[in-house]
Amino acid sequence: MLTTTLDMAARKEAVMNSVKTEIALLNAQELMNKSSEKCFLKCITKPSTSLSSSEQTCLANCQERYMEAFNIVSRTYISRISKERQAGL
Amino acid sequence: MADKFDEATQKELATFMEQEQAQARLHSSIHTLTSTCWDKCITGTPSSSFSRYEQGCLANCVERFLDTSLFLVKRIEEQRQQALGH
């Protein structure tokens, strides 16, 4: 069975895209898991028989804040790493 | 599947995989650091935005963490040099 050059290029692209997608998915899952954990700790101090509306508000705020924290940490970390690289470490 | 790609393509994929793995390790570090710095800096109930203090604390936390790493690595290296009699 012959494999054409075009076919191989297409399959290479497919492999690369599926790896990128997988990694992005894992990243999103980790963010979800972490924010759920932190926000449960912060907002649900006494678990009762349902989520009260103040608990829901707290959770909504918390999730946004956690994402924002992730972005701040991400920017600061990447910026610092590139500074260190330029300084030759 | 690997034996259906020519050598040039295999090399390209190997380089690509290394880059993606480096990215994944970077993400992992950022997740851990976000978790640690959240615990250190966000002590009250989350509201609709961060205070200036909280924003500053998060950024400082990252910088100090990296300073800590560098400090400790340097110290170990110095001790090693001393032990070798340099």
Backbone of each chain as nested JSON, in Angstrom:
{
  "chains": [
    {"id": "A", "residues": [
      {"number": 1, "name": "MET", "atoms": {"N": [0.845, -1.196, 0.0], "CA": [0.0, 0.0, 0.0], "C": [0.878, 1.244, 0.0]}},
      {"number": 2, "name": "LEU", "atoms": {"N": [0.645, 2.131, -0.955], "CA": [1.47, 3.333, -1.072], "C": [0.935, 4.449, -0.178]}},
      {"number": 3, "name": "THR", "atoms": {"N": [1.867, 5.153, 0.474], "CA": [1.477, 6.313, 1.273], "C": [1.958, 7.549, 0.539]}},
      {"number": 4, "name": "THR", "atoms": {"N": [1.06, 8.37, 0.061], "CA": [1.482, 9.568, -0.677], "C": [2.022, 10.614, 0.289]}},
      {"number": 5, "name": "THR", "atoms": {"N": [2.812, 11.522, -0.242], "CA": [3.387, 12.601, 0.568], "C": [2.278, 13.446, 1.191]}},
      {"number": 6, "name": "LEU", "atoms": {"N": [1.235, 13.688, 0.414], "CA": [0.12, 14.51, 0.876], "C": [-0.582, 13.841, 2.05]}},
      {"number": 7, "name": "ASP", "atoms": {"N": [-0.782, 12.537, 1.892], "CA": [-1.435, 11.75, 2.927], "C": [-0.631, 11.828, 4.238]}},
      {"number": 8, "name": "MET", "atoms": {"N": [0.701, 11.711, 4.103], "CA": [1.563, 11.729, 5.287], "C": [1.524, 13.1, 5.958]}},
      {"number": 9, "name": "ALA", "atoms": {"N": [1.543, 14.174, 5.161], "CA": [1.482, 15.522, 5.721], "C": [0.172, 15.734, 6.476]}},
      {"number": 10, "name": "ALA", "atoms": {"N": [-0.907, 15.242, 5.898], "CA": [-2.221, 15.375, 6.531], "C": [-2.261, 14.606, 7.845]}},
      {"number": 11, "name": "ARG", "atoms": {"N": [-1.672, 13.398, 7.835], "CA": [-1.687, 12.601, 9.067], "C": [-0.785, 13.216, 10.126]}},
      {"number": 12, "name": "LYS", "atoms": {"N": [0.328, 13.814, 9.694], "CA": [1.209, 14.505, 10.634], "C": [0.456, 15.642, 11.306]}},
      {"number": 13, "name": "GLU", "atoms": {"N": [-0.245, 16.443, 10.51], "CA": [-1.063, 17.541, 11.041], "C": [-2.081, 17.033, 12.042]}},
      {"number": 14, "name": "ALA", "atoms": {"N": [-2.706, 15.916, 11.698], "CA": [-3.737, 15.337, 12.557], "C": [-3.142, 14.94, 13.91]}},
      {"number": 15, "name": "VAL", "atoms": {"N": [-1.957, 14.328, 13.876], "CA": [-1.288, 13.929, 15.126], "C": [-0.997, 15.165, 15.965]}},
      {"number": 16, "name": "MET", "atoms": {"N": [-0.411, 16.177, 15.32], "CA": [-0.04, 17.391, 16.054], "C": [-1.275, 18.068, 16.655]}},
      {"number": 17, "name": "ASN", "atoms": {"N": [-2.332, 18.17, 15.884], "CA": [-3.553, 18.797, 16.398], "C": [-4.165, 18.023, 17.55]}},
      {"number": 18, "name": "SER", "atoms": {"N": [-4.15, 16.697, 17.447], "CA": [-4.774, 15.929, 18.522], "C": [-3.946, 16.029, 19.806]}},
      {"number": 19, "name": "VAL", "atoms": {"N": [-2.62, 16.121, 19.683], "CA": [-1.775, 16.299, 20.876], "C": [-2.05, 17.663, 21.508]}},
      {"number": 20, "name": "LYS", "atoms": {"N": [-2.111, 18.714, 20.67], "CA": [-2.384, 20.06, 21.2], "C": [-3.733, 20.105, 21.905]}},
      {"number": 21, "name": "THR", "atoms": {"N": [-4.734, 19.5, 21.291], "CA": [-6.077, 19.485, 21.87], "C": [-6.071, 18.768, 23.218]}},
      {"number": 22, "name": "GLU", "atoms": {"N": [-5.394, 17.628, 23.25], "CA": [-5.3, 16.837, 24.478], "C": [-4.691, 17.655, 25.608]}},
      {"number": 23, "name": "ILE", "atoms": {"N": [-3.598, 18.345, 25.299], "CA": [-2.907, 19.136, 26.315], "C": [-3.772, 20.299, 26.789]}},
      {"number": 24, "name": "ALA", "atoms": {"N": [-4.456, 20.96, 25.859], "CA": [-5.353, 22.064, 26.227], "C": [-6.477, 21.553, 27.129]}},
      {"number": 25, "name": "LEU", "atoms": {"N": [-6.995, 20.371, 26.798], "CA": [-8.076, 19.773, 27.589], "C": [-7.62, 19.463, 29.011]}},
      {"number": 26, "name": "LEU", "atoms": {"N": [-6.429, 18.884, 29.135], "CA": [-5.893, 18.561, 30.458], "C": [-5.719, 19.825, 31.284]}},
      {"number": 27, "name": "ASN", "atoms": {"N": [-5.237, 20.897, 30.632], "CA": [-5.058, 22.182, 31.288], "C": [-6.392, 22.706, 31.827]}},
      {"number": 28, "name": "ALA", "atoms": {"N": [-7.419, 22.656, 30.998], "CA": [-8.749, 23.123, 31.391], "C": [-9.313, 22.28, 32.533]}},
      {"number": 29, "name": "GLN", "atoms": {"N": [-9.119, 20.985, 32.457], "CA": [-9.604, 20.093, 33.513], "C": [-8.935, 20.388, 34.845]}},
      {"number": 30, "name": "GLU", "atoms": {"N": [-7.628, 20.606, 34.792], "CA": [-6.88, 20.898, 36.016], "C": [-7.394, 22.194, 36.636]}},
      {"number": 31, "name": "LEU", "atoms": {"N": [-7.641, 23.2, 35.8], "CA": [-8.162, 24.481, 36.268], "C": [-9.528, 24.292, 36.93]}},
      {"number": 32, "name": "MET", "atoms": {"N": [-10.369, 23.496, 36.309], "CA": [-11.702, 23.201, 36.853], "C": [-11.6, 22.509, 38.204]}},
      {"number": 33, "name": "ASN", "atoms": {"N": [-10.766, 21.476, 38.275], "CA": [-10.618, 20.712, 39.514], "C": [-10.108, 21.584, 40.655]}},
      {"number": 34, "name": "LYS", "atoms": {"N": [-9.07, 22.378, 40.337], "CA": [-8.475, 23.234, 41.359], "C": [-9.467, 24.28, 41.838]}},
      {"number": 35, "name": "SER", "atoms": {"N": [-10.17, 24.941, 40.902], "CA": [-11.085, 26.001, 41.319], "C": [-12.263, 25.421, 42.102]}},
      {"number": 36, "name": "SER", "atoms": {"N": [-12.735, 24.242, 41.725], "CA": [-13.805, 23.599, 42.499], "C": [-13.369, 23.352, 43.932]}},
      {"number": 37, "name": "GLU", "atoms": {"N": [-12.171, 22.809, 44.063], "CA": [-11.636, 22.49, 45.385], "C": [-11.498, 23.747, 46.244]}},
      {"number": 38, "name": "LYS", "atoms": {"N": [-10.846, 24.78, 45.682], "CA": [-10.607, 26.006, 46.444], "C": [-11.922, 26.707, 46.785]}},
      {"number": 39, "name": "CYS", "atoms": {"N": [-12.841, 26.727, 45.829], "CA": [-14.076, 27.464, 46.024], "C": [-15.026, 26.74, 46.958]}},
      {"number": 40, "name": "PHE", "atoms": {"N": [-14.977, 25.437, 46.947], "CA": [-15.766, 24.695, 47.929], "C": [-15.272, 25.03, 49.334]}},
      {"number": 41, "name": "LEU", "atoms": {"N": [-13.933, 25.01, 49.479], "CA": [-13.334, 25.324, 50.781], "C": [-13.729, 26.716, 51.257]}},
      {"number": 42, "name": "LYS", "atoms": {"N": [-13.715, 27.678, 50.335], "CA": [-13.991, 29.073, 50.711], "C": [-15.468, 29.334, 50.98]}},
      {"number": 43, "name": "CYS", "atoms": {"N": [-16.318, 28.734, 50.186], "CA": [-17.723, 29.163, 50.161], "C": [-18.701, 28.255, 50.907]}},
      {"number": 44, "name": "ILE", "atoms": {"N": [-18.365, 26.996, 50.998], "CA": [-19.305, 26.068, 51.631], "C": [-18.76, 25.694, 53.012]}},
      {"number": 45, "name": "THR", "atoms": {"N": [-19.03, 26.569, 53.966], "CA": [-18.461, 26.346, 55.295], "C": [-19.255, 25.318, 56.096]}},
      {"number": 46, "name": "LYS", "atoms": {"N": [-20.581, 25.313, 55.914], "CA": [-21.403, 24.323, 56.599], "C": [-22.359, 23.692, 55.587]}},
      {"number": 47, "name": "PRO", "atoms": {"N": [-21.973, 22.532, 55.007], "CA": [-22.828, 21.928, 53.97], "C": [-24.213, 21.619, 54.508]}},
      {"number": 48, "name": "SER", "atoms": {"N": [-25.21, 22.095, 53.785], "CA": [-26.58, 21.787, 54.204], "C": [-27.279, 20.99, 53.094]}},
      {"number": 49, "name": "THR", "atoms": {"N": [-28.589, 21.043, 53.037], "CA": [-29.306, 20.161, 52.116], "C": [-29.392, 20.688, 50.69]}},
      {"number": 50, "name": "SER", "atoms": {"N": [-28.951, 21.95, 50.478], "CA": [-28.862, 22.487, 49.117], "C": [-27.934, 23.702, 49.148]}},
      {"number": 51, "name": "LEU", "atoms": {"N": [-27.549, 24.2, 47.982], "CA": [-26.721, 25.402, 47.922], "C": [-27.602, 26.633, 48.084]}},
      {"number": 52, "name": "SER", "atoms": {"N": [-27.318, 27.452, 49.092], "CA": [-28.087, 28.682, 49.265], "C": [-27.689, 29.667, 48.172]}},
      {"number": 53, "name": "SER", "atoms": {"N": [-28.49, 30.741, 48.013], "CA": [-28.159, 31.692, 46.942], "C": [-26.887, 32.473, 47.277]}},
      {"number": 54, "name": "SER", "atoms": {"N": [-26.611, 32.693, 48.563], "CA": [-25.357, 33.381, 48.896], "C": [-24.152, 32.473, 48.631]}},
      {"number": 55, "name": "GLU", "atoms": {"N": [-24.338, 31.175, 48.86], "CA": [-23.273, 30.224, 48.539], "C": [-23.025, 30.202, 47.031]}},
      {"number": 56, "name": "GLN", "atoms": {"N": [-24.086, 30.246, 46.25], "CA": [-23.95, 30.242, 44.794], "C": [-23.235, 31.498, 44.309]}},
      {"number": 57, "name": "THR", "atoms": {"N": [-23.573, 32.643, 44.892], "CA": [-22.91, 33.902, 44.524], "C": [-21.425, 33.82, 44.854]}},
      {"number": 58, "name": "CYS", "atoms": {"N": [-21.142, 33.312, 46.052], "CA": [-19.75, 33.162, 46.481], "C": [-18.991, 32.273, 45.499]}},
      {"number": 59, "name": "LEU", "atoms": {"N": [-19.601, 31.149, 45.117], "CA": [-18.955, 30.213, 44.193], "C": [-18.685, 30.858, 42.836]}},
      {"number": 60, "name": "ALA", "atoms": {"N": [-19.676, 31.597, 42.332], "CA": [-19.525, 32.258, 41.032], "C": [-18.364, 33.26, 41.068]}},
      {"number": 61, "name": "ASN", "atoms": {"N": [-18.341, 34.094, 42.117], "CA": [-17.241, 35.059, 42.277], "C": [-15.909, 34.345, 42.388]}},
      {"number": 62, "name": "CYS", "atoms": {"N": [-15.903, 33.319, 43.225], "CA": [-14.676, 32.582, 43.497], "C": [-14.088, 31.986, 42.221]}},
      {"number": 63, "name": "GLN", "atoms": {"N": [-14.952, 31.383, 41.406], "CA": [-14.454, 30.772, 40.175], "C": [-13.8, 31.815, 39.272]}},
      {"number": 64, "name": "GLU", "atoms": {"N": [-14.46, 32.972, 39.125], "CA": [-13.869, 34.05, 38.325], "C": [-12.545, 34.51, 38.908]}},
      {"number": 65, "name": "ARG", "atoms": {"N": [-12.504, 34.653, 40.224], "CA": [-11.272, 35.116, 40.882], "C": [-10.154, 34.1, 40.696]}},
      {"number": 66, "name": "TYR", "atoms": {"N": [-10.508, 32.819, 40.781], "CA": [-9.466, 31.8, 40.635], "C": [-8.867, 31.835, 39.231]}},
      {"number": 67, "name": "MET", "atoms": {"N": [-9.748, 31.995, 38.224], "CA": [-9.266, 32.101, 36.847], "C": [-8.356, 33.325, 36.705]}},
      {"number": 68, "name": "GLU", "atoms": {"N": [-8.763, 34.415, 37.338], "CA": [-7.967, 35.636, 37.291], "C": [-6.62, 35.417, 37.976]}},
      {"number": 69, "name": "ALA", "atoms": {"N": [-6.638, 34.738, 39.113], "CA": [-5.4, 34.419, 39.82], "C": [-4.482, 33.597, 38.926]}},
      {"number": 70, "name": "PHE", "atoms": {"N": [-5.062, 32.617, 38.237], "CA": [-4.304, 31.784, 37.314], "C": [-3.631, 32.64, 36.245]}},
      {"number": 71, "name": "ASN", "atoms": {"N": [-4.369, 33.595, 35.703], "CA": [-3.808, 34.47, 34.671], "C": [-2.685, 35.345, 35.206]}},
      {"number": 72, "name": "ILE", "atoms": {"N": [-2.882, 35.91, 36.403], "CA": [-1.844, 36.75, 37.014], "C": [-0.582, 35.934, 37.254]}},
      {"number": 73, "name": "VAL", "atoms": {"N": [-0.752, 34.752, 37.834], "CA": [0.394, 33.875, 38.116], "C": [1.096, 33.491, 36.818]}},
      {"number": 74, "name": "SER", "atoms": {"N": [0.302, 33.113, 35.826], "CA": [0.824, 32.702, 34.532], "C": [1.676, 33.793, 33.897]}},
      {"number": 75, "name": "ARG", "atoms": {"N": [1.129, 35.015, 33.823], "CA": [1.849, 36.148, 33.225], "C": [3.146, 36.43, 33.978]}},
      {"number": 76, "name": "THR", "atoms": {"N": [3.038, 36.489, 35.304], "CA": [4.199, 36.822, 36.132], "C": [5.285, 35.764, 35.983]}},
      {"number": 77, "name": "TYR", "atoms": {"N": [4.87, 34.501, 36.018], "CA": [5.812, 33.386, 35.924], "C": [6.542, 33.405, 34.583]}},
      {"number": 78, "name": "ILE", "atoms": {"N": [5.787, 33.496, 33.494], "CA": [6.377, 33.459, 32.149], "C": [7.288, 34.654, 31.923]}},
      {"number": 79, "name": "SER", "atoms": {"N": [6.854, 35.823, 32.381], "CA": [7.659, 37.028, 32.231], "C": [8.98, 36.897, 32.998]}},
      {"number": 80, "name": "ARG", "atoms": {"N": [8.912, 36.365, 34.215], "CA": [10.115, 36.193, 35.04], "C": [11.065, 35.166, 34.447]}},
      {"number": 81, "name": "ILE", "atoms": {"N": [10.534, 34.056, 33.973], "CA": [11.349, 33.007, 33.352], "C": [12.099, 33.575, 32.151]}},
      {"number": 82, "name": "SER", "atoms": {"N": [11.416, 34.38, 31.338], "CA": [12.098, 34.909, 30.153], "C": [13.148, 35.934, 30.558]}},
      {"number": 83, "name": "LYS", "atoms": {"N": [12.92, 36.683, 31.655], "CA": [13.943, 37.598, 32.186], "C": [15.187, 36.822, 32.615]}},
      {"number": 84, "name": "GLU", "atoms": {"N": [14.955, 35.715, 33.338], "CA": [16.071, 34.899, 33.814], "C": [16.862, 34.31, 32.656]}},
      {"number": 85, "name": "ARG", "atoms": {"N": [16.129, 33.892, 31.617], "CA": [16.787, 33.338, 30.422], "C": [17.676, 34.374, 29.785]}},
      {"number": 86, "name": "GLN", "atoms": {"N": [17.153, 35.607, 29.663], "CA": [17.928, 36.676, 29.036], "C": [19.151, 37.02, 29.871]}},
      {"number": 87, "name": "ALA", "atoms": {"N": [19.026, 36.851, 31.215], "CA": [20.161, 37.118, 32.093], "C": [21.172, 35.979, 32.024]}},
      {"number": 88, "name": "GLY", "atoms": {"N": [20.858, 34.939, 31.265], "CA": [21.817, 33.87, 30.99], "C": [21.859, 32.765, 32.01]}},
      {"number": 89, "name": "LEU", "atoms": {"N": [20.754, 32.553, 32.728], "CA": [20.767, 31.476, 33.733], "C": [20.323, 30.146, 33.111]}}
    ]},
    {"id": "B", "residues": [
      {"number": 1, "name": "MET", "atoms": {"N": [2.408, 2.958, 13.701], "CA": [2.121, 4.192, 12.969], "C": [3.421, 4.931, 12.636]}},
      {"number": 2, "name": "ALA", "atoms": {"N": [4.396, 4.82, 13.565], "CA": [5.649, 5.537, 13.379], "C": [6.359, 5.087, 12.111]}},
      {"number": 3, "name": "ASP", "atoms": {"N": [6.239, 3.827, 11.754], "CA": [6.989, 3.373, 10.581], "C": [6.321, 3.79, 9.273]}},
      {"number": 4, "name": "LYS", "atoms": {"N": [5.173, 4.481, 9.346], "CA": [4.56, 4.979, 8.125], "C": [4.955, 6.431, 7.852]}},
      {"number": 5, "name": "PHE", "atoms": {"N": [5.674, 7.069, 8.787], "CA": [6.185, 8.413, 8.554], "C": [7.639, 8.308, 8.121]}},
      {"number": 6, "name": "ASP", "atoms": {"N": [8.052, 9.175, 7.176], "CA": [9.461, 9.149, 6.782], "C": [10.305, 9.762, 7.896]}},
      {"number": 7, "name": "GLU", "atoms": {"N": [11.613, 9.635, 7.744], "CA": [12.511, 10.03, 8.831], "C": [12.406, 11.521, 9.167]}},
      {"number": 8, "name": "ALA", "atoms": {"N": [12.287, 12.353, 8.133], "CA": [12.189, 13.809, 8.346], "C": [10.953, 14.144, 9.164]}},
      {"number": 9, "name": "THR", "atoms": {"N": [9.832, 13.513, 8.809], "CA": [8.578, 13.751, 9.53], "C": [8.672, 13.238, 10.96]}},
      {"number": 10, "name": "GLN", "atoms": {"N": [9.304, 12.087, 11.137], "CA": [9.471, 11.551, 12.486], "C": [10.271, 12.507, 13.348]}},
      {"number": 11, "name": "LYS", "atoms": {"N": [11.336, 13.081, 12.759], "CA": [12.161, 14.051, 13.505], "C": [11.329, 15.262, 13.891]}},
      {"number": 12, "name": "GLU", "atoms": {"N": [10.541, 15.731, 12.928], "CA": [9.69, 16.896, 13.157], "C": [8.714, 16.624, 14.296]}},
      {"number": 13, "name": "LEU", "atoms": {"N": [8.101, 15.428, 14.265], "CA": [7.15, 15.063, 15.315], "C": [7.846, 14.927, 16.671]}},
      {"number": 14, "name": "ALA", "atoms": {"N": [9.074, 14.391, 16.665], "CA": [9.811, 14.25, 17.925], "C": [10.082, 15.622, 18.545]}},
      {"number": 15, "name": "THR", "atoms": {"N": [10.53, 16.573, 17.722], "CA": [10.77, 17.947, 18.203], "C": [9.481, 18.564, 18.721]}},
      {"number": 16, "name": "PHE", "atoms": {"N": [8.402, 18.389, 17.932], "CA": [7.095, 18.909, 18.322], "C": [6.67, 18.346, 19.679]}},
      {"number": 17, "name": "MET", "atoms": {"N": [6.84, 17.031, 19.86], "CA": [6.443, 16.386, 21.109], "C": [7.242, 16.951, 22.292]}},
      {"number": 18, "name": "GLU", "atoms": {"N": [8.557, 17.165, 22.094], "CA": [9.382, 17.745, 23.159], "C": [8.852, 19.114, 23.557]}},
      {"number": 19, "name": "GLN", "atoms": {"N": [8.517, 19.93, 22.562], "CA": [7.996, 21.279, 22.836], "C": [6.682, 21.213, 23.591]}},
      {"number": 20, "name": "GLU", "atoms": {"N": [5.796, 20.325, 23.159], "CA": [4.499, 20.203, 23.821], "C": [4.653, 19.698, 25.245]}},
      {"number": 21, "name": "GLN", "atoms": {"N": [5.591, 18.789, 25.46], "CA": [5.832, 18.289, 26.811], "C": [6.396, 19.38, 27.709]}},
      {"number": 22, "name": "ALA", "atoms": {"N": [7.272, 20.215, 27.143], "CA": [7.811, 21.346, 27.911], "C": [6.676, 22.294, 28.29]}},
      {"number": 23, "name": "GLN", "atoms": {"N": [5.784, 22.554, 27.348], "CA": [4.598, 23.37, 27.616], "C": [3.749, 22.778, 28.735]}},
      {"number": 24, "name": "ALA", "atoms": {"N": [3.53, 21.474, 28.67], "CA": [2.704, 20.792, 29.666], "C": [3.35, 20.905, 31.048]}},
      {"number": 25, "name": "ARG", "atoms": {"N": [4.682, 20.778, 31.112], "CA": [5.382, 20.925, 32.405], "C": [5.219, 22.353, 32.912]}},
      {"number": 26, "name": "LEU", "atoms": {"N": [5.283, 23.32, 32.008], "CA": [5.082, 24.719, 32.377], "C": [3.682, 24.924, 32.962]}},
      {"number": 27, "name": "HIS", "atoms": {"N": [2.673, 24.391, 32.282], "CA": [1.297, 24.486, 32.792], "C": [1.198, 23.907, 34.183]}},
      {"number": 28, "name": "SER", "atoms": {"N": [1.827, 22.751, 34.365], "CA": [1.777, 22.066, 35.646], "C": [2.371, 22.933, 36.755]}},
      {"number": 29, "name": "SER", "atoms": {"N": [3.521, 23.553, 36.472], "CA": [4.137, 24.457, 37.454], "C": [3.217, 25.613, 37.778]}},
      {"number": 30, "name": "ILE", "atoms": {"N": [2.597, 26.169, 36.744], "CA": [1.706, 27.317, 36.949], "C": [0.494, 26.916, 37.788]}},
      {"number": 31, "name": "HIS", "atoms": {"N": [-0.037, 25.737, 37.557], "CA": [-1.17, 25.271, 38.364], "C": [-0.784, 25.153, 39.832]}},
      {"number": 32, "name": "THR", "atoms": {"N": [0.345, 24.528, 40.092], "CA": [0.799, 24.355, 41.477], "C": [1.017, 25.708, 42.146]}},
      {"number": 33, "name": "LEU", "atoms": {"N": [1.667, 26.612, 41.416], "CA": [1.954, 27.934, 41.959], "C": [0.677, 28.729, 42.202]}},
      {"number": 34, "name": "THR", "atoms": {"N": [-0.285, 28.631, 41.303], "CA": [-1.57, 29.325, 41.492], "C": [-2.236, 28.842, 42.766]}},
      {"number": 35, "name": "SER", "atoms": {"N": [-2.221, 27.544, 42.968], "CA": [-2.83, 26.963, 44.154], "C": [-2.159, 27.469, 45.428]}},
      {"number": 36, "name": "THR", "atoms": {"N": [-0.824, 27.422, 45.452], "CA": [-0.056, 27.864, 46.618], "C": [-0.288, 29.348, 46.898]}},
      {"number": 37, "name": "CYS", "atoms": {"N": [-0.208, 30.165, 45.847], "CA": [-0.322, 31.617, 46.028], "C": [-1.757, 32.021, 46.354]}},
      {"number": 38, "name": "TRP", "atoms": {"N": [-2.728, 31.299, 45.828], "CA": [-4.124, 31.535, 46.218], "C": [-4.268, 31.335, 47.725]}},
      {"number": 39, "name": "ASP", "atoms": {"N": [-3.747, 30.25, 48.239], "CA": [-3.828, 29.966, 49.669], "C": [-3.154, 31.048, 50.501]}},
      {"number": 40, "name": "LYS", "atoms": {"N": [-2.022, 31.548, 49.988], "CA": [-1.276, 32.561, 50.749], "C": [-1.938, 33.937, 50.705]}},
      {"number": 41, "name": "CYS", "atoms": {"N": [-2.512, 34.28, 49.574], "CA": [-2.932, 35.669, 49.335], "C": [-4.431, 35.939, 49.444]}},
      {"number": 42, "name": "ILE", "atoms": {"N": [-5.25, 34.963, 49.099], "CA": [-6.689, 35.207, 49.071], "C": [-7.283, 34.631, 50.349]}},
      {"number": 43, "name": "THR", "atoms": {"N": [-7.214, 35.439, 51.408], "CA": [-7.58, 34.932, 52.725], "C": [-9.061, 35.12, 53.05]}},
      {"number": 44, "name": "GLY", "atoms": {"N": [-9.703, 36.143, 52.452], "CA": [-11.107, 36.404, 52.775], "C": [-12.069, 35.729, 51.822]}},
      {"number": 45, "name": "THR", "atoms": {"N": [-13.295, 36.201, 51.841], "CA": [-14.321, 35.681, 50.932], "C": [-14.142, 36.327, 49.558]}},
      {"number": 46, "name": "PRO", "atoms": {"N": [-14.146, 35.526, 48.491], "CA": [-13.956, 36.099, 47.157], "C": [-15.105, 37.045, 46.798]}},
      {"number": 47, "name": "SER", "atoms": {"N": [-14.741, 38.194, 46.187], "CA": [-15.793, 39.119, 45.76], "C": [-15.731, 39.307, 44.242]}},
      {"number": 48, "name": "SER", "atoms": {"N": [-16.313, 40.399, 43.744], "CA": [-16.424, 40.539, 42.285], "C": [-15.148, 41.05, 41.626]}},
      {"number": 49, "name": "SER", "atoms": {"N": [-14.142, 41.389, 42.439], "CA": [-12.816, 41.69, 41.873], "C": [-11.771, 41.547, 42.97]}},
      {"number": 50, "name": "PHE", "atoms": {"N": [-10.516, 41.47, 42.57], "CA": [-9.425, 41.425, 43.541], "C": [-9.125, 42.827, 44.034]}},
      {"number": 51, "name": "SER", "atoms": {"N": [-8.746, 42.937, 45.291], "CA": [-8.254, 44.214, 45.791], "C": [-6.833, 44.394, 45.235]}},
      {"number": 52, "name": "ARG", "atoms": {"N": [-6.331, 45.65, 45.299], "CA": [-4.965, 45.909, 44.839], "C": [-3.954, 45.085, 45.636]}},
      {"number": 53, "name": "TYR", "atoms": {"N": [-4.255, 44.932, 46.923], "CA": [-3.376, 44.15, 47.789], "C": [-3.279, 42.704, 47.29]}},
      {"number": 54, "name": "GLU", "atoms": {"N": [-4.474, 42.114, 46.977], "CA": [-4.506, 40.714, 46.55], "C": [-3.763, 40.526, 45.229]}},
      {"number": 55, "name": "GLN", "atoms": {"N": [-3.967, 41.451, 44.289], "CA": [-3.272, 41.363, 42.998], "C": [-1.764, 41.422, 43.201]}},
      {"number": 56, "name": "GLY", "atoms": {"N": [-1.34, 42.392, 44.026], "CA": [0.085, 42.556, 44.306], "C": [0.666, 41.34, 44.986]}},
      {"number": 57, "name": "CYS", "atoms": {"N": [-0.099, 40.798, 45.922], "CA": [0.353, 39.623, 46.672], "C": [0.588, 38.442, 45.739]}},
      {"number": 58, "name": "LEU", "atoms": {"N": [-0.331, 38.218, 44.806], "CA": [-0.196, 37.093, 43.872], "C": [1.074, 37.231, 43.028]}},
      {"number": 59, "name": "ALA", "atoms": {"N": [1.296, 38.431, 42.499], "CA": [2.491, 38.654, 41.68], "C": [3.759, 38.487, 42.522]}},
      {"number": 60, "name": "ASN", "atoms": {"N": [3.753, 39.082, 43.732], "CA": [4.909, 38.947, 44.635], "C": [5.174, 37.492, 44.978]}},
      {"number": 61, "name": "CYS", "atoms": {"N": [4.105, 36.766, 45.201], "CA": [4.207, 35.354, 45.57], "C": [4.987, 34.575, 44.512]}},
      {"number": 62, "name": "VAL", "atoms": {"N": [4.65, 34.812, 43.252], "CA": [5.336, 34.117, 42.15], "C": [6.816, 34.5, 42.125]}},
      {"number": 63, "name": "GLU", "atoms": {"N": [7.075, 35.801, 42.203], "CA": [8.467, 36.288, 42.151], "C": [9.282, 35.738, 43.32]}},
      {"number": 64, "name": "ARG", "atoms": {"N": [8.714, 35.759, 44.502], "CA": [9.429, 35.272, 45.704], "C": [9.634, 33.758, 45.632]}},
      {"number": 65, "name": "PHE", "atoms": {"N": [8.691, 33.063, 45.046], "CA": [8.858, 31.623, 44.891], "C": [10.062, 31.331, 44.004]}},
      {"number": 66, "name": "LEU", "atoms": {"N": [10.16, 32.061, 42.901], "CA": [11.288, 31.849, 41.987], "C": [12.6, 32.287, 42.636]}},
      {"number": 67, "name": "ASP", "atoms": {"N": [12.557, 33.403, 43.382], "CA": [13.745, 33.828, 44.137], "C": [14.181, 32.719, 45.088]}},
      {"number": 68, "name": "THR", "atoms": {"N": [13.201, 32.113, 45.757], "CA": [13.474, 31.036, 46.707], "C": [14.185, 29.875, 46.027]}},
      {"number": 69, "name": "SER", "atoms": {"N": [13.644, 29.456, 44.887], "CA": [14.266, 28.366, 44.127], "C": [15.704, 28.686, 43.794]}},
      {"number": 70, "name": "LEU", "atoms": {"N": [15.925, 29.865, 43.238], "CA": [17.271, 30.268, 42.832], "C": [18.202, 30.32, 44.041]}},
      {"number": 71, "name": "PHE", "atoms": {"N": [17.71, 30.886, 45.139], "CA": [18.502, 31.011, 46.36], "C": [18.952, 29.65, 46.867]}},
      {"number": 72, "name": "LEU", "atoms": {"N": [18.002, 28.72, 46.941], "CA": [18.303, 27.407, 47.492], "C": [19.243, 26.615, 46.602]}},
      {"number": 73, "name": "VAL", "atoms": {"N": [19.045, 26.717, 45.288], "CA": [19.932, 26.024, 44.351], "C": [21.351, 26.567, 44.47]}},
      {"number": 74, "name": "LYS", "atoms": {"N": [21.465, 27.905, 44.545], "CA": [22.779, 28.539, 44.667], "C": [23.475, 28.09, 45.948]}},
      {"number": 75, "name": "ARG", "atoms": {"N": [22.716, 28.021, 47.032], "CA": [23.258, 27.654, 48.33], "C": [23.796, 26.229, 48.329]}},
      {"number": 76, "name": "ILE", "atoms": {"N": [23.012, 25.324, 47.761], "CA": [23.436, 23.925, 47.657], "C": [24.731, 23.841, 46.857]}},
      {"number": 77, "name": "GLU", "atoms": {"N": [24.781, 24.603, 45.763], "CA": [25.961, 24.59, 44.904], "C": [27.186, 25.113, 45.653]}},
      {"number": 78, "name": "GLU", "atoms": {"N": [26.979, 26.205, 46.444], "CA": [28.082, 26.759, 47.242], "C": [28.584, 25.753, 48.266]}},
      {"number": 79, "name": "GLN", "atoms": {"N": [27.646, 25.074, 48.913], "CA": [28.035, 24.076, 49.917], "C": [28.806, 22.945, 49.281]}},
      {"number": 80, "name": "ARG", "atoms": {"N": [28.365, 22.569, 48.088], "CA": [29.036, 21.503, 47.346], "C": [30.476, 21.914, 47.028]}},
      {"number": 81, "name": "GLN", "atoms": {"N": [30.636, 23.17, 46.592], "CA": [31.971, 23.675, 46.247], "C": [32.867, 23.681, 47.498]}},
      {"number": 82, "name": "GLN", "atoms": {"N": [32.282, 24.089, 48.625], "CA": [33.047, 24.117, 49.872], "C": [33.503, 22.723, 50.275]}},
      {"number": 83, "name": "ALA", "atoms": {"N": [32.567, 21.788, 50.143], "CA": [32.867, 20.397, 50.501], "C": [33.997, 19.831, 49.639]}},
      {"number": 84, "name": "LEU", "atoms": {"N": [34.048, 20.321, 48.38], "CA": [35.105, 19.854, 47.48], "C": [36.431, 20.578, 47.739]}},
      {"number": 85, "name": "GLY", "atoms": {"N": [36.407, 21.558, 48.658], "CA": [37.621, 22.275, 49.049], "C": [37.99, 23.4, 48.111]}},
      {"number": 86, "name": "HIS", "atoms": {"N": [36.981, 23.985, 47.416], "CA": [37.278, 25.101, 46.505], "C": [37.067, 26.434, 47.19]}}
    ]}
  ]
}
